[in-house]
Amino acid sequence: MQLSAAAADLTAGTVGGCLGIIVSQPFDVAKVRMQTSACAASGVGQLLRAAVQAEGWVSVYKGLMPPLASAGLVNAVVFLSYGSYIRAFSAAAADGAPPSTADVALGGAFAGFTTAFISNPTELVKCRQQVDAGTVRPGSLAVARSIYRAEGAAGLNRGFASCLLRDVPSFALYFVVYEWAKSGLTAALSERSGSGGGGRSVEVGAPAASSKWLPTLAAGGVAGVVAWTSVYPVDTLKSIIQTQPGASAGGGLVGLTQRVVRAHGAGHLWRGYGACMARVFLQASSTFFGYEYAMERLATAPAR
């Protein structure tokens, strides 16, 4: 029995999301610690070495369980939301043609909006775990319970506005850049091999357009870097809000931005950028590879 387009999106999104998190988690630990000034290390390598020396190898996978547990769900929702939007509203896709750039952007924005409701609370727990430099490691549920006891239900949704401000535009850019880069790289490789051009890659509910995974990996990494660069200062503010209760009091995001810049300079908003980009390239590459590969396998699986 062949899976429906929505079920295929959910399954492939789960595979891609989990793969991306496992590959990139150590760089996420470094990013969050640098953003929140939880350590004195100045570089990614220095930070990770210091963490391993002080806390053991497990330290580079601190906070893994919340994003790993949610990665499948988050990316399943991302690809399902994107795919559902394209199937419902793209006139081009309805005719069997690739969706327009505007449709891709709107589909990505819709995906970012829907997933923020899942990603924000899980990122809150993850960030609280990552900035804890102690050797006693409370589990994700223990951290969530402590937040609830101290701050109530609203505490588990801390930073939601900044999460929306980050995810809606970044996911729009994420899918647009991925489609553009994947199509261009596939076409270039096809020209070199004399086999003709290439089309859109994330063909909603359809198998991957090419079995040549280099364009998928490269385009995914580039898309992730471009998308995150566009909203990185917002992510820094979100990390501060989620790890320092009361940080956003007085002026909201604008007030917090002004206080951070006055206290530490504008460069602080970009702290941890190198760690983030290393993580993002690996995660986005792995996520799109996992998604495209799973879609191809699902499409070619024998019907039962």
Sine and cosine of phi, psi and omega as CSV:
sin_phi,cos_phi,sin_psi,cos_psi,sin_omega,cos_omega
0.00,0.00,0.84,-0.54,-0.05,-1.00
-0.97,0.24,0.69,-0.73,0.04,-1.00
-0.93,0.37,0.52,-0.86,0.12,-0.99
-0.94,0.34,0.24,-0.97,0.01,-1.00
-0.86,0.50,-0.67,0.74,-0.01,-1.00
-0.91,0.41,-0.68,0.73,0.01,-1.00
-0.91,0.42,-0.60,0.80,0.05,-1.00
-0.91,0.41,-0.68,0.74,0.05,-1.00
-0.86,0.51,-0.70,0.72,0.00,-1.00
-0.89,0.46,-0.72,0.69,-0.04,-1.00
-0.92,0.39,-0.76,0.66,-0.02,-1.00
-0.92,0.39,-0.60,0.80,0.05,-1.00
-0.89,0.46,-0.62,0.78,0.04,-1.00
-0.89,0.46,-0.72,0.69,0.01,-1.00
-0.87,0.49,-0.77,0.64,-0.03,-1.00
-0.89,0.46,-0.67,0.74,-0.03,-1.00
-0.90,0.45,-0.72,0.69,-0.01,-1.00
-0.91,0.42,-0.67,0.74,0.02,-1.00
-0.88,0.47,-0.69,0.72,-0.02,-1.00
-0.89,0.46,-0.64,0.77,-0.01,-1.00
-0.92,0.38,-0.71,0.70,-0.04,-1.00
-0.87,0.49,-0.67,0.75,-0.04,-1.00
-0.93,0.36,-0.58,0.82,-0.22,-0.97
-0.95,-0.30,-0.05,1.00,-0.15,-0.99
-0.83,0.55,-0.68,0.73,-0.02,-1.00
-0.83,0.55,-0.58,0.81,0.01,-1.00
-0.95,0.30,-0.45,0.89,0.05,-1.00
-0.95,0.32,-0.62,0.78,0.08,-1.00
-0.85,0.52,-0.73,0.69,0.01,-1.00
-0.88,0.47,-0.69,0.73,-0.02,-1.00
-0.86,0.51,-0.77,0.64,-0.07,-1.00
-0.91,0.42,-0.65,0.76,0.00,-1.00
-0.91,0.41,-0.62,0.79,0.02,-1.00
-0.94,0.35,-0.64,0.77,-0.01,-1.00
-0.89,0.45,-0.61,0.79,-0.13,-0.99
-0.99,-0.17,0.14,0.99,0.05,-1.00
0.85,0.53,0.59,0.81,0.00,-1.00
-0.99,0.14,-0.07,1.00,0.01,-1.00
-0.51,-0.86,0.28,-0.96,-0.03,-1.00
-0.99,-0.12,-0.11,0.99,-0.04,-1.00
-0.88,0.48,0.62,-0.79,-0.09,-1.00
-0.99,-0.12,-0.33,0.95,-0.03,-1.00
-0.76,-0.65,0.26,-0.97,-0.04,-1.00
-0.89,0.46,-0.76,0.65,-0.02,-1.00
-0.87,0.49,-0.69,0.72,0.01,-1.00
-0.89,0.46,-0.67,0.74,-0.01,-1.00
-0.89,0.45,-0.73,0.69,-0.04,-1.00
-0.92,0.40,-0.62,0.79,0.05,-1.00
-0.90,0.44,-0.69,0.72,0.01,-1.00
-0.90,0.44,-0.63,0.77,0.01,-1.00
-0.91,0.43,-0.67,0.74,0.00,-1.00
-0.91,0.41,-0.66,0.75,0.00,-1.00
-0.91,0.42,-0.64,0.77,-0.07,-1.00
-1.00,0.09,-0.55,0.83,-0.18,-0.98
-0.83,-0.56,-0.10,1.00,-0.02,-1.00
1.00,-0.04,0.18,-0.98,-0.06,-1.00
-0.89,0.45,-0.47,0.88,-0.03,-1.00
-0.90,0.44,-0.32,0.95,-0.05,-1.00
-0.88,0.47,-0.52,0.86,-0.04,-1.00
-0.97,0.23,-0.11,0.99,0.11,-0.99
-0.89,-0.46,0.37,0.93,0.10,-1.00
-0.88,0.47,0.61,-0.79,0.02,-1.00
0.96,0.29,0.27,0.96,-0.05,-1.00
-0.94,0.35,-0.64,0.77,-0.16,-0.99
-0.89,0.45,-0.67,0.75,0.03,-1.00
-0.86,0.51,-0.78,0.63,0.01,-1.00
-0.94,0.35,-0.53,0.85,0.01,-1.00
-0.93,0.37,-0.67,0.74,0.02,-1.00
-0.91,0.42,-0.56,0.83,-0.05,-1.00
-0.99,-0.11,-0.27,0.96,-0.10,-0.99
-0.86,0.51,-0.71,0.71,0.03,-1.00
-0.87,0.49,-0.72,0.69,-0.01,-1.00
-0.91,0.42,-0.73,0.69,-0.04,-1.00
-0.87,0.49,-0.76,0.65,-0.04,-1.00
-0.95,0.30,-0.49,0.87,0.13,-0.99
-0.88,0.47,-0.69,0.73,0.02,-1.00
-0.93,0.37,-0.62,0.79,0.04,-1.00
-0.84,0.54,-0.82,0.57,-0.07,-1.00
-0.95,0.31,-0.55,0.84,0.07,-1.00
-0.92,0.39,-0.70,0.72,0.00,-1.00
-0.90,0.44,-0.72,0.70,0.03,-1.00
-0.87,0.49,-0.76,0.65,-0.02,-1.00
-0.89,0.45,-0.66,0.75,0.00,-1.00
-0.90,0.44,-0.65,0.76,0.02,-1.00
-0.89,0.45,-0.73,0.68,-0.02,-1.00
-0.89,0.46,-0.70,0.71,-0.01,-1.00
-0.90,0.43,-0.55,0.84,-0.08,-1.00
-1.00,0.09,-0.57,0.82,-0.20,-0.98
-0.86,-0.51,-0.18,0.98,-0.02,-1.00
-1.00,0.02,0.93,-0.37,0.03,-1.00
-0.91,0.43,-0.59,0.80,0.00,-1.00
-0.90,0.44,-0.71,0.70,-0.01,-1.00
-0.90,0.43,-0.56,0.83,0.02,-1.00
-0.90,0.45,-0.48,0.88,0.02,-1.00
-1.00,-0.02,0.09,1.00,0.02,-1.00
1.00,0.05,0.11,0.99,0.01,-1.00
-0.99,-0.12,0.29,-0.96,0.07,-1.00
-0.88,0.47,0.59,-0.81,0.04,-1.00
-0.91,0.42,0.45,-0.89,0.02,-1.00
-0.94,0.34,0.26,-0.96,0.04,-1.00
-0.87,0.49,-0.63,0.78,0.03,-1.00
-0.89,0.46,-0.67,0.74,0.03,-1.00
-0.90,0.44,-0.66,0.75,0.02,-1.00
-0.88,0.47,-0.70,0.72,0.00,-1.00
-0.90,0.44,-0.71,0.71,0.00,-1.00
-0.92,0.39,-0.62,0.78,0.07,-1.00
-0.89,0.46,-0.66,0.75,0.04,-1.00
-0.91,0.41,-0.66,0.75,0.04,-1.00
-0.88,0.47,-0.67,0.75,0.03,-1.00
-0.89,0.45,-0.65,0.76,0.04,-1.00
-0.89,0.46,-0.67,0.74,0.02,-1.00
-0.89,0.45,-0.63,0.77,0.01,-1.00
-0.90,0.43,-0.74,0.67,-0.07,-1.00
-0.93,0.38,-0.62,0.79,-0.06,-1.00
-0.97,0.23,-0.32,0.95,0.01,-1.00
-0.86,0.51,-0.51,0.86,-0.01,-1.00
-0.93,0.37,-0.38,0.92,0.03,-1.00
-0.99,-0.13,-0.70,0.71,-0.13,-0.99
-0.95,0.32,-0.53,0.85,-0.08,-1.00
-0.89,0.46,-0.80,0.61,0.00,-1.00
-0.91,0.42,-0.57,0.82,0.02,-1.00
-0.94,0.33,-0.59,0.81,0.06,-1.00
-0.93,0.37,-0.55,0.84,0.05,-1.00
-0.86,0.51,-0.77,0.64,0.01,-1.00
-0.89,0.46,-0.70,0.72,-0.01,-1.00
-0.86,0.50,-0.72,0.70,-0.03,-1.00
-0.91,0.42,-0.64,0.76,0.03,-1.00
-0.88,0.47,-0.62,0.78,0.03,-1.00
-0.93,0.37,-0.64,0.77,-0.11,-0.99
-0.95,0.32,-0.51,0.86,-0.01,-1.00
-1.00,0.07,-0.10,0.99,0.06,-1.00
-0.99,0.16,0.94,-0.33,-0.06,-1.00
-1.00,0.03,0.11,0.99,-0.01,-1.00
-0.96,0.28,0.29,-0.96,0.02,-1.00
-1.00,0.03,-0.28,0.96,0.11,-0.99
-1.00,0.10,0.84,-0.54,-0.16,-0.99
-0.92,-0.39,1.00,-0.10,0.06,-1.00
-0.92,0.40,0.57,-0.82,0.00,-1.00
-0.96,0.30,0.15,-0.99,-0.05,-1.00
-0.88,0.48,-0.69,0.73,0.00,-1.00
-0.91,0.41,-0.61,0.79,0.03,-1.00
-0.90,0.43,-0.66,0.75,0.04,-1.00
-0.90,0.43,-0.70,0.72,0.01,-1.00
-0.88,0.47,-0.66,0.76,0.02,-1.00
-0.91,0.42,-0.64,0.77,0.00,-1.00
-0.91,0.40,-0.61,0.80,0.06,-1.00
-0.90,0.43,-0.69,0.73,-0.01,-1.00
-0.90,0.44,-0.67,0.74,0.00,-1.00
-0.91,0.42,-0.63,0.78,-0.07,-1.00
-0.99,0.14,-0.56,0.83,-0.16,-0.99
-0.83,-0.56,-0.10,1.00,-0.02,-1.00
0.98,0.19,-0.10,-0.99,-0.04,-1.00
-0.88,0.48,-0.57,0.82,0.00,-1.00
-0.89,0.46,-0.49,0.87,-0.01,-1.00
-0.90,0.43,-0.52,0.86,0.01,-1.00
-0.96,0.28,-0.20,0.98,0.03,-1.00
-0.93,-0.36,0.28,0.96,-0.01,-1.00
-0.86,0.50,0.71,-0.70,0.03,-1.00
1.00,0.04,0.17,0.98,-0.09,-1.00
-0.89,0.45,-0.65,0.76,-0.01,-1.00
-0.88,0.47,-0.68,0.73,0.02,-1.00
-0.93,0.36,-0.51,0.86,0.05,-1.00
-0.91,0.41,-0.69,0.72,0.06,-1.00
-0.88,0.47,-0.70,0.72,-0.02,-1.00
-0.89,0.46,-0.47,0.88,0.05,-1.00
-0.99,0.13,-0.74,0.67,-0.21,-0.98
-0.98,0.20,-0.60,0.80,-0.06,-1.00
-0.89,0.46,-0.81,0.58,0.01,-1.00
-0.95,0.32,-0.55,0.84,-0.08,-1.00
-0.95,0.33,-0.60,0.80,0.04,-1.00
-0.95,0.33,-0.53,0.85,0.10,-1.00
-0.87,0.49,-0.74,0.67,0.00,-1.00
-0.93,0.38,-0.60,0.80,0.00,-1.00
-0.82,0.57,-0.79,0.62,-0.04,-1.00
-0.96,0.29,-0.60,0.80,0.01,-1.00
-0.89,0.46,-0.75,0.66,-0.02,-1.00
-0.91,0.42,-0.64,0.77,0.01,-1.00
-0.88,0.48,-0.75,0.66,-0.02,-1.00
-0.88,0.47,-0.69,0.73,-0.01,-1.00
-0.90,0.43,-0.75,0.66,-0.05,-1.00
-0.93,0.37,-0.67,0.74,-0.01,-1.00
-0.90,0.43,-0.69,0.73,0.02,-1.00
-0.89,0.46,-0.70,0.71,-0.01,-1.00
-0.91,0.41,-0.69,0.72,0.00,-1.00
-0.92,0.39,-0.64,0.77,0.03,-1.00
-0.90,0.44,-0.67,0.74,0.02,-1.00
-0.90,0.44,-0.66,0.76,0.00,-1.00
-0.90,0.43,-0.68,0.73,0.03,-1.00
-0.92,0.39,-0.59,0.81,0.02,-1.00
-0.91,0.41,-0.63,0.77,0.03,-1.00
-0.90,0.44,-0.65,0.76,0.00,-1.00
-0.91,0.42,-0.57,0.82,-0.01,-1.00
-1.00,-0.03,-0.09,1.00,0.03,-1.00
0.96,0.29,0.43,0.90,-0.08,-1.00
-0.96,-0.27,0.08,1.00,0.04,-1.00
0.98,-0.18,-0.04,-1.00,-0.13,-0.99
-0.99,0.14,-0.04,-1.00,0.03,-1.00
-0.72,-0.69,0.47,-0.88,-0.04,-1.00
-0.93,-0.37,-0.31,-0.95,0.04,-1.00
-0.86,0.51,0.52,-0.86,-0.07,-1.00
-0.99,-0.17,-0.74,0.67,0.02,-1.00
-0.99,0.14,0.98,0.21,0.05,-1.00
-0.99,0.10,0.94,-0.34,-0.24,-0.97
-0.81,0.58,0.85,-0.53,0.03,-1.00
0.96,0.29,0.20,0.98,-0.04,-1.00
-0.85,-0.53,0.25,-0.97,0.01,-1.00
-0.94,0.33,0.28,-0.96,0.04,-1.00
-0.86,0.51,0.58,-0.81,-0.10,-0.99
-0.96,0.27,-0.34,0.94,-0.06,-1.00
-0.61,-0.79,0.56,-0.83,0.07,-1.00
-1.00,-0.04,0.09,1.00,0.05,-1.00
-1.00,0.01,0.96,-0.27,-0.19,-0.98
-0.99,0.15,-0.22,0.98,0.01,-1.00
-0.86,0.51,-0.74,0.68,0.05,-1.00
-0.87,0.50,-0.60,0.80,0.02,-1.00
-0.89,0.45,-0.74,0.67,-0.01,-1.00
-0.90,0.43,-0.73,0.69,-0.03,-1.00
-0.92,0.40,-0.72,0.69,-0.02,-1.00
-0.91,0.42,-0.63,0.78,0.04,-1.00
-0.88,0.47,-0.71,0.71,0.02,-1.00
-0.89,0.45,-0.70,0.71,0.02,-1.00
-0.89,0.46,-0.70,0.72,0.00,-1.00
-0.87,0.49,-0.67,0.74,0.02,-1.00
-0.89,0.45,-0.70,0.72,-0.01,-1.00
-0.90,0.44,-0.72,0.70,0.00,-1.00
-0.89,0.46,-0.72,0.69,-0.04,-1.00
-0.90,0.44,-0.71,0.71,-0.03,-1.00
-0.95,0.32,-0.58,0.81,0.05,-1.00
-0.86,0.50,-0.60,0.80,-0.06,-1.00
-0.92,0.40,-0.38,0.93,-0.07,-1.00
-0.78,-0.62,0.27,0.96,-0.12,-0.99
-0.85,0.52,-0.70,0.71,0.03,-1.00
-0.85,0.53,-0.56,0.83,0.04,-1.00
-0.91,0.42,-0.62,0.78,0.03,-1.00
-0.91,0.41,-0.61,0.79,0.06,-1.00
-0.87,0.49,-0.72,0.69,0.03,-1.00
-0.88,0.47,-0.64,0.77,0.02,-1.00
-0.89,0.46,-0.68,0.74,0.01,-1.00
-0.89,0.46,-0.65,0.76,0.02,-1.00
-0.91,0.42,-0.72,0.69,0.00,-1.00
-0.87,0.50,-0.66,0.75,-0.09,-1.00
-0.98,0.20,-0.39,0.92,-0.03,-1.00
-0.97,-0.25,-0.20,0.98,-0.01,-1.00
-0.77,-0.64,0.99,0.12,-0.02,-1.00
-0.80,0.61,0.71,-0.70,-0.04,-1.00
1.00,-0.05,-0.10,0.99,-0.05,-1.00
-0.89,0.45,-0.55,0.84,-0.07,-1.00
-1.00,-0.01,0.02,1.00,0.00,-1.00
-0.92,0.40,0.73,-0.69,0.02,-1.00
1.00,0.08,1.00,0.06,0.06,-1.00
1.00,-0.07,-0.03,1.00,0.04,-1.00
0.87,0.50,-0.58,-0.81,-0.04,-1.00
-0.90,0.44,-0.63,0.77,0.00,-1.00
-0.90,0.44,-0.72,0.69,0.01,-1.00
-0.89,0.45,-0.66,0.75,0.03,-1.00
-0.89,0.45,-0.67,0.74,0.03,-1.00
-0.85,0.53,-0.71,0.70,-0.01,-1.00
-0.89,0.45,-0.67,0.75,-0.01,-1.00
-0.92,0.39,-0.65,0.76,0.01,-1.00
-0.90,0.43,-0.70,0.71,-0.02,-1.00
-0.91,0.41,-0.66,0.75,0.02,-1.00
-0.90,0.43,-0.64,0.77,-0.08,-1.00
-0.98,0.17,-0.61,0.80,-0.16,-0.99
-0.81,-0.58,-0.14,0.99,-0.08,-1.00
1.00,-0.02,0.35,-0.94,-0.04,-1.00
-0.90,0.45,-0.46,0.89,-0.01,-1.00
-0.88,0.48,-0.39,0.92,-0.01,-1.00
-0.90,0.43,-0.48,0.87,0.02,-1.00
-0.92,0.40,-0.30,0.95,0.00,-1.00
-0.95,-0.31,0.17,0.98,-0.02,-1.00
-0.91,0.42,0.68,-0.74,-0.03,-1.00
0.99,0.12,0.13,0.99,-0.07,-1.00
-0.87,0.49,-0.68,0.73,-0.02,-1.00
-0.88,0.47,-0.70,0.72,0.04,-1.00
-0.89,0.46,-0.65,0.76,-0.01,-1.00
-0.90,0.43,-0.69,0.73,-0.05,-1.00
-0.93,0.37,-0.59,0.80,0.09,-1.00
-0.89,0.46,-0.70,0.71,0.03,-1.00
-0.89,0.45,-0.73,0.69,-0.08,-1.00
-0.90,0.44,-0.69,0.72,-0.01,-1.00
-0.86,0.50,-0.73,0.68,0.01,-1.00
-0.91,0.42,-0.69,0.72,-0.06,-1.00
-0.92,0.38,-0.73,0.68,-0.03,-1.00
-0.92,0.40,-0.65,0.76,0.06,-1.00
-0.86,0.51,-0.74,0.67,-0.04,-1.00
-0.92,0.39,-0.61,0.79,-0.02,-1.00
-0.90,0.43,-0.76,0.65,0.00,-1.00
-0.92,0.38,-0.59,0.80,0.07,-1.00
-0.88,0.47,-0.74,0.67,0.01,-1.00
-0.87,0.50,-0.66,0.75,0.00,-1.00
-0.91,0.42,-0.79,0.62,-0.05,-1.00
-0.90,0.44,-0.66,0.75,-0.01,-1.00
-0.91,0.42,-0.69,0.72,0.02,-1.00
-0.90,0.44,-0.63,0.77,0.03,-1.00
-0.89,0.45,-0.64,0.77,0.01,-1.00
-0.91,0.42,-0.68,0.73,0.01,-1.00
-0.91,0.41,-0.65,0.76,0.00,-1.00
-0.91,0.42,-0.61,0.79,-0.04,-1.00
-0.94,0.33,-0.48,0.88,-0.05,-1.00
-0.99,-0.16,-0.02,1.00,0.02,-1.00
-0.92,0.40,0.64,-0.77,0.01,-1.00
-0.91,0.42,0.65,-0.76,0.03,-1.00
-0.93,0.36,0.56,-0.83,0.00,-1.00
-0.86,-0.50,0.00,0.00,0.00,0.00
